[in-house]
Amino acid sequence: MCGIVGAVAKRNIVSMLVNGLLRLEYRGYDSAGLVVVHDAKLERVRSAGRVAELATKSANTYGELGIAHTRWATHGVPSERNAHPHMSRDLIAVVHNGIIENYEELRTELTAQGYEFTSDTDTEVIAHLIHSHYAQGSLLVATQMALSQLVGAYAIGVVAADNPHQLIAARKGSPLLLGVGVGEHFVASDMSALLQVTKNVVYLEEGDVVEVNLANYRIFDQQGNAVQRAVHVSELDNDSVELGEYQHYMQKEIHEQPQALANTLESVCNSQSLVPGIFGAEANTIFPQVESILILACGTSNHSGQVAKYWLEEIAGIPCNVEIASEYRYRVSVPNPKILVVTISQSGETADTLAALIHAKATGHAFTLAICNVPESAIIRQSKLRLLTRAGPEIGVASTKAFTTQLAALFLLTLVMAKLRGRLNADREQQFLHELRHLPAAVQKVLALEPKIAEMAKHFANKHHALFLGRGMHFPIAAEGALKLKEISYIHAEAYPAGELKHGPLALVDADMPVVSVAPNDTLLEKLKSNLQEVKARGGELFVFADAQTHIKESDGVHILQMPEHAGFLSPILHTIPLQLLAYYVALEKGTDVDKPRNLAKSVTVE
């Protein structure tokens, strides 16, 4: 959530700041603002609306040093007075992502010192705190002293009116990176904001503070020691974060799934056998010791973990537990050093998942594996093993290609564990590899059903509630379909295992409650057909996503989308695609903001 962009250069950087914020809109926000240093003064522009409004208001602003921000409200309502940057006595300006947990205590102390607060935010205490230490004469030292008093998570950018070419930035629990230029330097929450100016980037480590000037930069660790961090060349390009021919990023990213899956599976599909080394050099030593698996994830990533539980226990024969990361560290669990802790996160900066991983390690779980889409992210760095999903940047708030590539990565984990445990003979291994190679083409066939799904979506235009049904490893897919629908169309949707209908949800079924069912051609099909008859008998309108040869017939009140093929264990990946498209086209019918749904943020970096 929230976005930060900062720059120091020998040119006007206002348009660069605004364009950077535009690239960060996908993260979710309710207000925007920027401040520049010009003629030894801070010039601040803020807007309670979109970045486009900020661009208009700042059109005549000039500055060679500045910081900018998109805010997602935590403390204080969305408003211009609560928008960042926040200032202290017209001398210090700060932008901040994260939450300061001890801000009330600090606010009381600073108020007693004569500081006046003009917002309801926790961030304003940072500005005043830095100002209170600035008498030391060094913005770097003042910031370091202030940070030592903060409890919570932050990524910050700081400028002072009397330092025309110095920017201080720091991170703890919230992502921030440094962009390296020639005679100019930048900071941002996300690489996409910097593609317009540089592809050279330094990923700041937890607790790092960086002092940025025109000619150079200096990085200090949490203890205040000067450190060197590697400069990476980003593989992102402008095309990957542009809409191109598509109406929305969500639609674009749904259609990018065949390529995203091919990229994720490239190293495996080009080989003749599966080896633990695809998860890291230590996998050969760690995997044979693993007795069970614990998957920690939130939201969509948690759904991928729930599918993986079915795979891991049936194919690999290894016990697997899946927990919501935000709950895991707040309960008493029984640690087992032989458990492999798997964390799943698109961004690799998900606060709850990262905190759960750190907690798991603290309780004695040394075997850790991250499945993530962002190299050098915090979760990747905190884990012994990792597999990058290589989905490319995902801009739409509702996750699509990140989910299916997570499933692909978890299936690889399943196969490797099965092989190590003697449950995957050579013939079966080759069959699974063949199916993985075919997966991108199979997804492409499902995407060809888009026009039919768009027509089906029209039935939802005036609906307010929906039920999603699935059985076995397809129940988490039904849950993901319900999540997508509620995220972007604001239709209240719930998912149930189809066998649970008679245990309560059937009471909700009537003509105004559409029921969406995932109907793969598997061993539970006949039981699912009975569940569907229960819905039909009570006047419910059915929307069935059915595999080939399921022999479910279309009739009055029963709408069938026939899938091109049945993919066996990989069927959950194929059945995900039409549910994503259904949510997308229902949102179009409803007229909602598809890529930036209300109240939601792409990267959840605070609890």
C-alpha positions in Angstrom: 0.0 0.0 0.0 1.1 3.6 -0.6 3.8 4.7 -2.9 7.0 6.8 -2.5 9.1 8.5 -5.2 12.0 10.8 -4.5 14.7 12.4 -6.7 17.7 14.7 -6.6 19.0 16.1 -9.9 20.2 19.2 -11.7 16.8 19.6 -13.5 13.2 20.0 -12.7 12.1 16.7 -11.2 8.3 17.5 -10.7 7.1 15.6 -13.8 9.3 12.7 -12.9 7.8 12.5 -9.4 4.2 12.7 -10.8 4.9 10.1 -13.5 6.4 7.8 -10.8 3.3 8.2 -8.7 1.2 7.3 -11.8 3.2 4.1 -12.1 2.4 3.3 -8.4 -1.3 3.9 -8.6 -1.9 0.2 -8.7 -0.8 -0.1 -5.1 -3.9 1.6 -4.0 -4.3 5.1 -2.6 -6.8 7.8 -1.6 -4.7 11.0 -1.8 -1.5 12.2 -3.3 1.1 14.9 -2.7 4.6 16.1 -3.4 7.1 18.6 -2.0 10.1 20.2 -3.7 12.9 22.3 -2.4 13.3 25.6 -4.3 15.0 28.8 -3.2 15.5 27.4 0.3 11.8 26.8 0.7 9.6 23.8 0.8 6.8 24.0 -1.9 4.1 21.4 -1.1 1.2 20.4 -3.4 -1.4 17.9 -2.2 -4.7 16.5 -3.5 -7.4 14.3 -2.0 -8.1 12.9 -5.4 -6.2 11.1 -8.1 -2.6 11.7 -9.2 -4.0 13.3 -12.3 -5.4 16.1 -10.1 -2.0 16.5 -8.4 -0.4 16.8 -11.8 -2.6 19.7 -12.7 -2.1 21.4 -9.4 1.7 21.1 -9.6 2.1 22.0 -13.3 3.9 25.2 -12.6 6.1 23.9 -9.7 9.9 23.7 -10.0 12.4 21.8 -7.9 15.6 19.8 -8.3 15.0 17.9 -5.0 11.7 16.4 -4.0 9.7 13.6 -2.6 6.2 12.4 -3.5 3.6 10.0 -2.2 0.3 8.2 -2.7 -1.5 7.6 0.6 -3.8 4.8 1.6 -5.5 5.9 4.8 -4.7 4.2 8.1 -4.6 7.0 10.7 -7.0 9.8 9.7 -9.7 9.9 7.0 -8.7 10.5 3.4 -8.3 14.2 3.0 -5.9 16.8 1.8 -4.8 17.7 5.4 -3.9 14.0 6.0 -2.1 13.6 2.6 1.6 13.3 2.5 4.2 14.9 2.5 4.0 16.1 6.2 6.1 19.1 7.3 7.6 20.5 10.4 7.9 24.2 10.8 8.4 24.7 7.1 11.9 23.1 7.3 11.5 19.3 7.3 9.2 17.3 5.0 8.6 13.6 5.2 6.7 10.9 3.2 6.1 7.6 4.9 4.7 4.1 4.2 3.9 1.9 7.1 2.5 2.4 10.6 4.2 4.0 13.6 2.9 2.0 16.6 4.1 4.4 19.3 2.9 7.6 17.6 0.5 8.6 20.3 3.3 8.6 22.9 5.6 10.6 20.6 2.8 13.0 19.7 2.2 13.7 23.4 5.9 14.3 24.0 6.3 16.5 20.9 3.2 18.6 21.7 4.7 19.3 25.1 7.8 20.6 23.3 5.6 23.1 21.4 5.1 21.2 18.1 1.7 21.8 16.5 0.0 18.9 14.7 -2.1 19.7 11.7 -3.1 16.2 10.6 -4.5 13.0 12.2 -1.7 10.8 10.9 1.0 8.9 12.6 3.5 10.1 10.0 3.5 13.7 11.2 5.4 12.7 14.4 8.3 11.6 12.2 8.6 15.1 10.7 8.5 16.8 14.0 10.9 14.2 15.6 13.5 14.8 12.9 13.1 18.5 13.3 13.7 18.2 17.0 17.0 16.6 16.3 18.0 18.8 13.4 19.8 21.3 15.7 22.7 18.8 15.4 23.2 20.2 11.9 23.0 17.0 10.0 19.8 15.8 8.3 21.3 12.3 8.2 22.1 12.2 12.0 18.7 13.8 12.8 16.9 11.1 10.8 18.9 8.3 12.4 18.2 9.7 15.9 14.5 9.9 15.1 14.3 6.4 13.7 15.8 5.0 16.9 12.7 6.3 18.7 10.2 4.8 16.3 8.3 1.5 16.9 6.6 0.0 13.9 7.1 -0.3 10.2 8.3 2.4 7.8 9.8 3.4 4.5 10.5 7.1 4.5 11.9 9.9 2.4 13.1 13.1 4.1 14.2 16.5 2.7 15.1 19.8 4.4 14.5 23.3 3.0 18.1 24.3 3.7 19.6 21.3 2.0 18.9 21.8 -1.8 20.5 18.6 -3.0 20.3 16.0 -0.2 17.6 13.3 0.3 17.5 10.9 3.2 15.6 7.6 2.9 15.2 4.6 5.1 13.3 1.3 5.4 12.2 -1.1 8.1 9.4 -3.5 7.4 8.3 -1.7 4.2 10.0 -1.9 0.8 12.2 0.9 -0.6 14.9 0.9 -3.3 17.5 3.3 -4.6 17.7 4.2 -8.3 21.2 5.0 -9.5 21.7 7.5 -12.2 24.5 9.7 -13.6 24.7 12.9 -11.6 21.2 12.2 -10.2 19.7 9.6 -7.9 16.2 8.4 -7.0 14.3 6.4 -4.4 11.0 4.5 -4.8 8.7 1.9 -3.4 8.7 0.0 -6.6 11.0 -0.4 -9.6 8.2 0.4 -12.0 8.3 4.1 -10.8 11.9 4.4 -11.9 11.9 2.8 -15.3 11.5 6.3 -16.8 14.9 7.4 -15.4 17.1 4.4 -14.7 17.3 0.6 -14.6 20.1 0.5 -12.1 18.8 -0.2 -8.7 20.0 -1.0 -5.2 17.6 -3.0 -3.0 17.8 -1.5 0.5 18.1 -4.0 3.3 16.0 -4.0 6.5 17.1 -1.1 8.7 19.1 0.7 6.0 19.4 4.4 5.9 20.7 6.1 2.7 22.0 9.6 2.2 21.5 10.6 -1.4 23.2 13.5 -3.2 23.7 14.5 -6.8 27.1 12.8 -7.3 26.9 9.9 -4.9 25.1 8.1 -2.1 26.0 6.5 1.2 24.2 3.5 2.8 24.2 2.8 6.6 22.9 -0.3 8.2 20.7 -0.4 11.3 23.7 0.0 13.6 24.9 3.1 11.7 27.8 1.4 9.9 28.6 2.4 6.4 27.9 -0.6 4.1 28.0 -1.5 0.4 25.0 -2.9 -1.4 25.1 -4.4 -4.9 23.7 -2.5 -7.9 21.3 -4.6 -9.9 20.1 -4.0 -13.5 16.4 -4.4 -13.6 14.9 -6.8 -16.1 11.6 -4.8 -16.3 10.9 -2.6 -19.3 8.3 0.0 -20.0 6.2 -2.3 -22.2 5.7 -4.6 -19.2 3.9 -1.9 -17.2 2.0 -0.3 -20.1 -1.6 -1.3 -21.0 -1.0 -1.7 -24.7 -4.2 -3.0 -26.5 -6.1 -3.9 -23.3 -8.8 -1.9 -21.5 -7.5 -2.7 -18.0 -4.4 -4.1 -16.4 -6.4 -7.0 -15.0 -7.5 -8.0 -18.5 -3.9 -7.7 -19.7 -2.6 -9.8 -16.9 -5.2 -12.5 -17.4 -4.0 -12.8 -21.0 -0.4 -12.8 -20.0 -0.8 -16.0 -18.1 0.3 -18.4 -20.8 3.6 -16.6 -21.1 4.0 -16.1 -17.3 3.5 -19.9 -16.8 6.0 -20.6 -19.6 8.6 -18.3 -18.0 8.0 -19.8 -14.5 8.3 -23.4 -15.9 11.1 -22.7 -18.4 14.0 -24.3 -16.5 12.0 -27.4 -15.7 10.3 -27.9 -19.0 13.6 -27.6 -20.9 15.1 -30.5 -18.8 14.4 -34.2 -18.8 14.1 -34.6 -15.0 13.2 -32.8 -11.8 15.9 -31.9 -9.3 15.7 -30.2 -5.9 18.3 -27.6 -7.0 15.6 -25.5 -8.7 14.7 -24.3 -5.2 18.3 -23.4 -4.3 21.6 -25.0 -3.6 20.7 -26.2 -0.1 17.5 -28.0 -1.3 19.5 -31.2 -1.9 20.4 -31.2 1.8 17.1 -29.9 3.3 14.4 -31.7 1.3 15.4 -35.2 2.4 15.0 -34.2 6.0 11.6 -32.7 5.7 8.8 -34.6 7.5 5.9 -32.2 6.8 5.1 -28.9 5.2 3.6 -25.7 6.7 2.4 -23.1 4.2 1.9 -19.5 5.3 0.2 -17.0 3.1 -2.6 -14.4 2.9 -5.5 -13.9 0.5 -5.1 -15.2 -3.0 -1.7 -16.7 -2.0 -3.4 -18.7 0.7 -5.8 -20.2 -1.8 -2.8 -21.4 -3.8 -1.4 -23.0 -0.7 -4.8 -24.7 -0.1 -4.6 -26.3 -3.5 -1.1 -27.4 -2.9 -2.1 -29.2 0.3 -4.2 -31.6 -1.9 -1.3 -32.1 -4.3 1.4 -32.6 -1.6 -0.6 -35.1 0.4 -1.9 -37.2 -2.6 1.1 -37.1 -4.9 4.0 -36.7 -2.6 2.5 -38.4 0.5 3.7 -35.7 2.8 1.5 -34.0 5.5 0.8 -30.4 4.8 -0.9 -27.7 6.8 -1.9 -24.3 5.4 -2.4 -21.3 7.7 -3.4 -17.7 7.2 -0.2 -15.9 7.9 -1.8 -13.0 9.8 -3.2 -15.5 12.3 -0.2 -17.9 12.6 2.1 -15.8 14.8 -0.6 -14.9 17.2 -1.3 -18.4 18.4 0.7 -21.0 20.3 2.0 -23.6 17.8 4.1 -26.7 18.2 7.4 -26.2 16.4 9.1 -29.0 14.6 12.6 -28.5 13.1 11.8 -31.0 10.4 8.9 -28.9 9.0 9.5 -27.0 5.7 7.9 -23.6 6.1 6.8 -22.3 2.8 5.8 -18.6 2.5 3.9 -17.4 -0.6 3.7 -13.8 -1.6 3.5 -11.9 -4.9 5.4 -8.9 -3.7 7.6 -10.6 -1.2 6.9 -7.7 1.2 3.5 -8.8 2.5 3.7 -7.6 6.1 1.7 -10.4 7.7 3.5 -13.2 5.8 6.9 -11.7 6.5 6.1 -11.4 10.2 4.9 -15.0 10.2 8.1 -16.2 8.5 10.3 -14.4 11.1 8.1 -15.8 13.9 8.5 -19.3 12.5 12.3 -19.0 12.3 12.4 -17.6 15.9 10.5 -20.7 17.1 13.1 -23.0 15.6 12.0 -23.6 12.0 15.3 -23.5 10.0 13.9 -25.0 6.8 12.3 -22.1 4.9 11.2 -21.7 1.3 9.8 -18.6 -0.4 7.6 -18.6 -3.5 7.6 -15.1 -4.7 7.4 -12.9 -7.8 10.0 -10.3 -6.8 13.7 -11.0 -6.6 15.6 -9.4 -3.7 12.3 -8.9 -1.8 12.3 -9.2 2.0 10.7 -12.7 2.1 13.2 -14.0 -0.5 16.1 -12.6 1.6 14.7 -14.1 4.8 14.4 -17.7 3.3 17.0 -20.4 2.8 15.3 -21.6 -0.4 13.3 -19.8 -3.0 11.6 -20.2 -6.3 10.8 -17.1 -8.4 7.5 -17.2 -10.2 8.6 -14.9 -13.0 5.1 -13.6 -13.7 6.4 -10.2 -14.5 4.9 -7.0 -12.9 1.3 -7.4 -11.8 -0.4 -4.0 -11.7 -4.0 -4.8 -11.2 -4.9 -5.0 -7.5 -6.8 -8.3 -8.0 -4.1 -10.9 -8.4 -4.4 -13.1 -11.5 -1.1 -14.3 -13.1 0.7 -14.2 -9.8 -1.9 -16.8 -8.6 -1.5 -19.3 -11.4 2.3 -19.1 -11.4 2.2 -19.7 -7.7 0.2 -22.8 -8.4 2.7 -23.9 -11.0 5.6 -23.4 -8.5 3.8 -25.4 -5.8 3.2 -28.2 -8.3 6.9 -28.3 -9.0 7.5 -28.5 -5.2 5.0 -31.4 -5.1 6.8 -33.3 -7.8 10.2 -32.8 -6.4 9.1 -34.0 -2.9 7.3 -37.0 -4.5 10.4 -38.0 -6.3 12.6 -37.7 -3.2 10.1 -39.9 -1.3 10.0 -42.6 -4.0 6.5 -41.8 -5.1 7.3 -40.6 -8.6 8.7 -43.2 -11.0 10.4 -42.3 -14.3 7.3 -42.8 -16.5 5.0 -40.7 -14.2 7.7 -38.0 -14.0 7.9 -37.7 -17.8 4.1 -37.6 -18.0 3.9 -34.7 -15.5 6.7 -32.9 -17.3 4.7 -33.3 -20.6 1.6 -31.9 -18.9 3.6 -28.9 -17.6 5.0 -28.2 -21.0 1.4 -28.3 -22.4 0.0 -26.0 -19.7 0.6 -22.6 -21.4 -1.2 -23.9 -24.6 -4.0 -25.3 -22.5 -4.5 -21.9 -20.8 -4.5 -20.2 -24.2 -7.5 -22.4 -25.2 -9.4 -21.4 -22.1 -8.8 -17.7 -22.8 -10.5 -18.3 -26.2 -13.7 -18.7 -24.2 -13.7 -15.0 -23.2 -16.6 -13.9 -25.4 -18.9 -16.6 -23.9 -17.9 -15.6 -20.4 -18.6 -11.9 -21.2 -22.1 -12.9 -22.2 -22.5 -15.0 -19.0 -21.4 -12.0 -16.9 -24.5 -10.0 -18.0 -26.7 -12.2 -15.8 -24.9 -10.8 -12.7 -25.5 -7.1 -13.6 -28.3 -6.7 -11.0 -27.1 -9.2 -8.5 -25.8 -8.4 -5.0 -24.8 -11.9 -3.7 -23.4 -15.1 -5.2 -22.4 -18.6 -4.0 -19.4 -20.4 -5.4 -19.1 -24.2 -5.1 -16.3 -26.7 -5.6 -15.1 -30.0 -4.3 -11.7 -31.4 -3.4 -8.8 -29.5 -4.8 -11.2 -27.3 -6.7 -12.8 -25.8 -3.6 -9.9 -23.4 -3.1 -10.4 -22.4 -6.7 -14.1 -21.6 -6.0 -12.9 -19.6 -3.0 -10.5 -17.7 -5.3 -13.3 -17.0 -7.8 -15.5 -15.6 -5.0 -12.7 -13.4 -3.8 -12.1 -12.0 -7.3 -15.8 -11.3 -7.7 -16.1 -9.4 -4.4 -12.8 -7.6 -4.9 -13.6 -5.9 -8.1 -17.4 -6.0 -8.6 -18.4 -5.5 -4.9 -20.9 -8.3 -5.1 -20.9 -10.2 -1.9 -19.7 -13.7 -2.7 -19.0 -16.8 -0.6 -17.5 -20.1 -1.5 -18.4 -23.5 0.0 -17.4 -27.1 -0.5 -20.4 -28.3 -2.5 -21.1 -31.1 0.1 -21.7 -28.4 2.7 -24.8 -27.0 0.9 -27.2 -28.9 3.1 -25.4 -27.7 6.2 -26.6 -24.1 5.9 -25.9 -22.3 2.6 -28.8 -23.9 0.8 -31.1 -21.6 2.9 -29.8 -18.7 0.8 -30.5 -20.2 -2.6 -33.3 -18.5 -4.6 -33.7 -16.9 -8.0 -31.7 -13.9 -6.9 -28.7 -15.9 -5.7 -26.6 -17.0 -8.7 -24.6 -20.2 -7.9 -21.2 -20.7 -9.7 -19.8 -24.2 -9.7 -16.4 -25.6 -10.7 -17.2 -29.0 -12.3 -14.0 -30.9 -13.3 -14.3 -34.4 -14.7 -12.9 -36.1 -11.6 -13.9 -38.7 -9.0 -16.2 -36.3 -7.2 -18.2 -35.3 -10.3 -21.3 -37.4 -9.6 -21.6 -36.1 -6.1 -21.2 -32.6 -7.4 -24.1 -33.2 -9.9 -26.3 -34.1 -7.0 -25.4 -30.9 -5.3 -26.2 -28.9 -8.4 -29.7 -30.6 -8.5 -30.3 -29.4 -5.0 -29.7 -25.8 -6.2 -31.8 -26.2 -9.3 -34.7 -27.7 -7.3 -34.8 -24.6 -5.2 -35.0 -22.2 -8.1 -31.3 -21.2 -8.0 -29.6 -20.1 -11.2 -26.5 -22.2 -12.0 -23.4 -21.2 -13.8 -21.3 -24.3 -14.3 -17.7 -24.3 -15.5 -17.6 -27.9 -16.8 -14.8 -30.1 -18.2 -15.2 -32.0 -21.4 -17.2 -35.3 -21.0 -19.0 -34.2 -17.8 -22.4 -34.6 -19.5 -24.0 -31.7 -17.6 -26.6 -30.3 -19.9 -27.7 -26.7 -20.3 -31.3 -26.0 -19.6 -33.5 -23.2 -18.2 -31.6 -21.7 -15.3 -28.5 -23.8 -16.0 -25.7 -22.1 -17.9 -22.8 -24.2 -19.0 -19.3 -23.1 -20.0 -17.6 -26.1 -21.6 -13.9 -26.2 -20.9 -11.7 -27.4 -23.8 -10.0 -30.3 -21.9 -9.5 -31.9 -18.6 -6.0 -31.4 -17.1 -6.0 -33.9 -14.3 -4.0 -32.6 -11.3 -3.4 -29.3 -13.2 -7.1 -28.7 -13.6 -7.2 -26.1 -10.8 -5.0 -23.8 -12.9 -7.2 -24.1 -16.0 -10.4 -23.6 -14.0 -9.0 -20.4 -12.4 -9.0 -18.6 -15.8 -12.8 -18.4 -16.5 -13.5 -17.4 -12.9 -11.0 -14.5 -13.3 -12.7 -13.5 -16.6 -16.1 -13.8 -15.0 -15.2 -11.4 -12.2 -13.6 -9.0 -14.8 -16.7 -8.8 -17.0 -19.1 -8.6 -14.1 -17.1 -5.6 -12.9 -17.5 -4.0 -16.3 -21.2 -4.6 -16.1 -21.3 -3.0 -12.7 -19.1 0.0 -13.8 -16.6 -0.4 -11.0 -12.9 0.6 -11.0 -11.4 -2.7 -12.1 -7.7 -2.1 -11.5 -8.1 0.0 -8.3 -11.0 -1.3 -6.3 -12.1 0.8 -3.4 -10.5 0.3 0.0 -7.9 -2.2 -1.3 -4.1 -1.9 -1.9 -1.9 -4.1 -4.1 0.9 -4.5 -1.7 -0.2 -4.9 1.9 2.9 -3.8 3.8 1.2 -3.0 7.2 -0.9 -5.2 9.5 
